[in-house]
């Protein structure tokens, strides 16, 4: 489903990061990981991922600030890379905040691996979107 795609997973909890990465690899994606927003910003410029999956609650710089900074970058430096927010906070306020900073999708944790893969595929290939 995700063969040939490069996905950056940003998550400060190792077990969660590896679970998400493994689920995406199982669908054929090439996955790179970062444990912090700072590391993720470097990887975005170096690796040029097709999509980012980011936790919102991280120790030093949260996912909201990570995406705010990312969106200031030029498009050819990753500033327009599609991004999915993962969070334990599934309130309308949290959803609106994540969409407002530039995430395309707000997903509550825990997320089923198949659902995550389907959403990633739909963001990368508009023809797969249910409303297409």
C-alpha positions in Angstrom: 0.0 0.0 0.0 2.9 2.4 0.8 5.6 0.9 -1.4 8.1 3.5 -2.4 7.1 6.2 0.1 9.4 7.7 2.7 7.8 8.6 6.0 9.3 10.4 9.0 8.0 9.3 12.4 8.5 11.9 15.2 7.9 10.4 18.6 9.8 10.8 21.9 8.7 7.5 23.3 10.9 4.7 21.8 8.3 1.9 22.0 5.6 4.0 20.4 8.0 5.3 17.8 9.1 1.7 16.9 5.5 0.4 16.8 4.4 3.1 14.4 7.5 2.7 12.2 7.0 -1.1 12.1 3.4 -0.8 11.1 4.3 1.6 8.2 7.2 -0.6 7.2 4.9 -3.6 7.1 2.9 -1.7 4.4 6.1 -1.1 2.3 7.1 2.3 3.4 10.7 3.4 4.0 10.6 4.8 7.5 13.0 7.2 9.2 12.5 8.1 12.8 13.3 11.0 15.1 12.9 11.2 18.9 12.7 15.0 19.0 11.5 18.0 16.9 15.0 19.3 16.5 16.2 15.9 15.1 13.1 15.8 12.9 13.8 19.2 11.3 17.2 18.1 10.3 15.9 14.9 8.8 13.2 16.7 6.9 15.9 18.8 5.1 18.3 15.9 4.6 15.9 13.1 3.7 12.9 14.9 2.1 10.2 12.6 3.4 6.9 12.2 1.5 4.9 12.5 4.8 5.4 13.1 8.5 3.7 11.4 11.4 4.3 13.4 14.6 3.4 13.1 18.2 2.0 16.3 19.6 3.3 15.9 23.2 7.1 15.8 23.2 9.5 16.8 26.0 11.4 19.8 24.7 9.5 21.1 21.6 6.0 19.8 21.1 4.5 18.7 17.8 2.6 22.0 17.4 5.8 24.1 17.5 7.6 21.5 15.4 5.0 22.0 12.6 4.9 25.8 13.0 8.7 25.9 12.4 8.4 23.3 9.5 5.7 25.4 7.8 8.1 28.4 7.7 10.6 26.4 5.5 10.5 26.8 1.7 8.6 24.0 -0.1 11.8 22.5 -1.5 13.1 22.2 2.1 10.1 20.3 3.3 7.8 23.2 4.3 4.8 21.7 2.6 5.3 18.1 3.6 1.9 16.5 4.5 1.7 15.8 8.2 -0.4 13.7 10.6 -0.7 14.6 14.3 -0.9 11.7 16.8 -2.1 12.5 20.3 -3.8 11.2 23.4 -5.9 14.4 23.4 -9.0 13.8 21.2 -10.9 17.0 22.0 -12.4 19.4 19.4 -10.0 22.1 20.7 -6.9 19.9 20.2 -8.1 18.8 16.8 -8.6 22.5 15.7 -5.3 23.5 17.1 -3.4 20.8 15.2 -5.2 21.6 11.9 -4.7 25.3 12.4 -0.9 24.9 12.7 -0.8 22.9 9.4 -1.4 19.2 10.1 -3.7 17.6 7.5 -5.0 14.9 9.9 -5.5 14.7 13.7 -5.5 11.1 15.0 -6.1 10.0 18.5 -3.8 7.4 20.1 -3.8 4.5 20.1 -4.3 4.2 16.3 -4.8 0.9 14.6 -1.9 0.2 12.2 -4.2 -0.5 9.3 -6.1 2.7 9.8 -2.9 4.7 10.0 -1.6 3.1 6.7 -4.9 3.8 5.0 -4.8 7.5 6.0 -1.2 7.8 5.0 -2.0 6.3 1.6 -4.9 8.6 1.1 -2.8 11.7 1.9 -0.1 10.6 -0.5 -2.5 9.5 -3.3 -5.7 11.7 -3.5 -7.3 9.1 -5.7 -7.5 6.8 -2.6 -9.5 9.4 -0.6 -13.0 8.3 0.3 -14.4 11.6 -1.1 -12.4 11.4 -4.4 
